[in-house]
Amino acid sequence: MNHPWWKYRKDTPEEEYRAYRILYPFLFFLCIFMAIVHDRWWYVSALVCLVQAIRAIAKGNPAKKSV
């Protein structure tokens, strides 16, 4: 039986931080665009993405924190 690919390797906190710092602001602007073009409910998704982006950035880069 084949195991799912995500069980083989877990992202390090540094990789997760870098991905979220780029991903959530991108999704925020994408949701704003979709709200303008399509439906106002996309603003709710944009708000969620904005909150997640702020949390990811406020959490800080784990690589730069002292142990």
C-alpha positions as CSV (number, residue, x, y, z in Angstrom):
1,M,0.0,0.0,0.0
2,N,1.3,3.4,-0.9
3,H,1.6,6.0,1.9
4,P,0.6,9.6,1.3
5,W,3.5,11.9,0.4
6,W,2.9,14.2,3.3
7,K,3.7,11.5,5.9
8,Y,7.3,11.2,4.7
9,R,8.6,14.6,5.4
10,K,7.4,17.4,7.7
11,D,8.2,21.0,7.0
12,T,10.6,22.7,9.4
13,P,9.2,25.7,11.3
14,E,11.5,27.9,9.1
15,E,10.0,26.5,5.9
16,E,6.5,26.9,7.2
17,Y,7.2,30.5,8.2
18,R,8.5,31.4,4.8
19,A,5.6,29.7,3.0
20,Y,2.9,31.3,5.1
21,R,4.6,34.7,4.9
22,I,4.2,34.6,1.1
23,L,1.1,32.5,0.8
24,Y,-1.4,34.3,3.0
25,P,-0.8,37.9,1.6
26,F,-1.1,36.4,-1.9
27,L,-4.4,34.7,-1.0
28,F,-5.6,37.9,0.6
29,F,-5.2,39.9,-2.6
30,L,-6.6,37.1,-4.6
31,C,-9.7,37.0,-2.4
32,I,-10.1,40.8,-2.7
33,F,-9.9,40.5,-6.5
34,M,-12.5,37.7,-6.5
35,A,-14.8,39.8,-4.2
36,I,-14.6,42.7,-6.6
37,V,-15.2,40.5,-9.7
38,H,-17.6,37.9,-8.4
39,D,-19.2,37.8,-5.0
40,R,-19.0,39.8,-1.9
41,W,-18.7,36.7,0.3
42,W,-15.0,36.5,-0.9
43,Y,-14.4,39.4,1.5
44,V,-14.9,36.9,4.4
45,S,-12.1,34.7,2.9
46,A,-9.9,37.8,2.5
47,L,-10.4,38.6,6.2
48,V,-9.4,35.1,7.2
49,C,-6.3,35.3,5.0
50,L,-5.4,38.7,6.5
51,V,-5.7,37.4,10.0
52,Q,-3.6,34.3,9.2
53,A,-1.0,36.5,7.5
54,I,-0.7,38.7,10.6
55,R,-0.5,35.7,12.9
56,A,2.3,34.1,10.7
57,I,4.3,37.3,10.6
58,A,3.8,38.2,14.3
59,K,4.8,34.7,15.3
60,G,8.2,35.5,13.8
61,N,10.9,33.5,12.1
62,P,11.8,30.5,14.4
63,A,15.3,30.5,12.8
64,K,16.1,33.9,14.3
65,K,14.8,33.2,17.8
66,S,17.4,32.4,20.4
67,V,17.2,28.9,21.9
